[in-house]
Amino acid sequence: MLSEQPRVTPHDWLDNDAGPVVRPYAMTQGRVAPSDGEFDLVAFVVATVPDLPAGSPSLQPEHHAIVAAAWEPISVVELASQLDLSIGVVRVFLGDLRSAGLISLYEPPAATQPHDVDVLKAVVNGLRAL
């Protein structure tokens, strides 16, 4: 009686549904923060050029995908979701693109202004009253 042998894949931890697995730090070359400062997750990204130069050695395929997706305004968080990348990776790449002048970031006014303490206290008091 022949027993069925389990299929052996090149990597036991990888299946066909997972697709290629690349660690985020490998994509960003170990960088964990944008080079030119932080920005809000709801900031809008807009590409300043229609397409990136093809022969640019410092730009990765993800940079090209970001510029293509940001031809129309899109929030940072939506961009990460659409490209299926972690938010940390997207922030690093956006920092690269912004310092190269290839994108613009527009933060909503509410994100840049400090919160009004009186309004927050009124909300808390209203919630307590419920």
C-alpha positions in Angstrom: 0.0 0.0 0.0 1.4 3.3 -1.1 1.1 6.3 1.3 0.8 9.7 -0.2 3.9 11.9 0.4 3.3 15.5 1.5 4.2 18.1 -1.1 7.4 19.8 -0.3 7.6 23.5 -1.3 11.0 25.3 -1.5 10.0 27.1 1.7 7.7 25.5 4.3 6.5 28.9 5.5 5.5 30.0 2.0 2.4 28.9 0.2 1.0 29.9 -3.1 -1.5 32.3 -1.7 1.0 34.4 0.2 2.9 35.6 -2.8 6.4 37.0 -2.6 7.3 38.0 1.0 9.7 40.9 1.5 10.4 42.3 4.9 9.5 46.0 5.3 13.0 46.9 6.5 14.5 45.3 3.3 12.3 47.5 1.1 13.3 50.7 2.9 16.9 49.7 3.4 16.6 49.7 7.1 15.0 53.1 7.4 12.0 53.4 9.7 11.1 57.1 9.4 10.8 59.6 6.5 14.0 61.5 5.9 12.3 64.9 6.0 10.0 64.6 9.1 6.7 63.1 10.0 3.3 63.7 8.4 -0.3 62.8 9.3 -1.9 59.7 8.1 -4.9 61.7 6.7 -2.6 64.0 4.7 -3.3 64.1 1.0 -0.6 63.0 -1.5 -0.5 64.5 -5.0 2.1 63.6 -7.6 3.8 66.6 -9.2 4.9 64.7 -12.3 2.8 62.4 -14.5 5.4 59.6 -14.5 8.8 59.0 -13.0 11.9 58.7 -15.2 12.5 55.1 -16.0 16.3 55.1 -15.6 16.3 56.4 -12.0 18.5 53.9 -10.1 17.5 55.2 -6.6 13.7 54.7 -7.3 12.1 51.3 -6.6 9.0 49.9 -8.2 7.0 51.0 -5.1 8.1 54.6 -5.7 6.6 54.4 -9.2 3.4 52.8 -7.9 3.0 55.6 -5.4 3.4 58.3 -8.0 0.9 56.5 -10.3 -1.6 56.1 -7.5 -1.2 59.7 -6.4 -1.9 61.3 -9.7 -5.3 62.2 -8.1 -5.2 63.3 -4.4 -5.2 60.3 -2.1 -4.6 60.1 1.7 -1.5 58.4 3.0 -3.6 55.6 4.7 -5.6 54.9 1.5 -2.4 54.8 -0.5 -0.9 52.2 1.8 -4.1 50.1 1.6 -4.3 50.4 -2.2 -0.7 49.4 -2.7 -0.9 46.7 0.0 2.2 48.1 1.8 2.7 48.8 5.5 2.1 52.3 6.6 5.7 52.6 7.8 7.1 51.6 4.4 4.7 54.1 2.6 5.8 56.9 4.9 9.5 56.3 4.2 8.9 56.2 0.4 6.7 59.3 0.6 9.6 61.1 2.4 11.9 60.0 -0.4 9.5 61.3 -3.1 8.8 64.5 -1.3 12.5 65.3 -0.8 13.0 64.7 -4.6 10.1 67.1 -5.4 8.0 64.4 -7.0 5.0 64.6 -4.7 3.3 67.2 -2.6 1.6 66.6 0.8 -1.3 68.6 2.0 -2.2 68.2 5.6 -5.8 69.0 6.7 -6.0 72.1 8.9 -7.5 70.1 11.8 -4.4 67.9 11.9 -2.0 70.8 12.2 -4.0 72.9 14.8 -3.9 72.0 18.5 -7.1 70.6 20.0 -9.4 73.0 21.9 -9.4 71.8 25.5 -12.8 73.4 26.2 -14.4 71.4 23.3 -12.8 68.2 24.5 -14.0 68.8 28.1 -17.5 69.5 26.8 -17.5 66.2 24.8 -16.4 64.2 27.9 -19.0 65.9 30.1 -21.7 65.1 27.4 -20.6 61.5 27.3 -20.7 61.2 31.1 -24.2 62.7 31.1 -25.4 59.8 28.9 
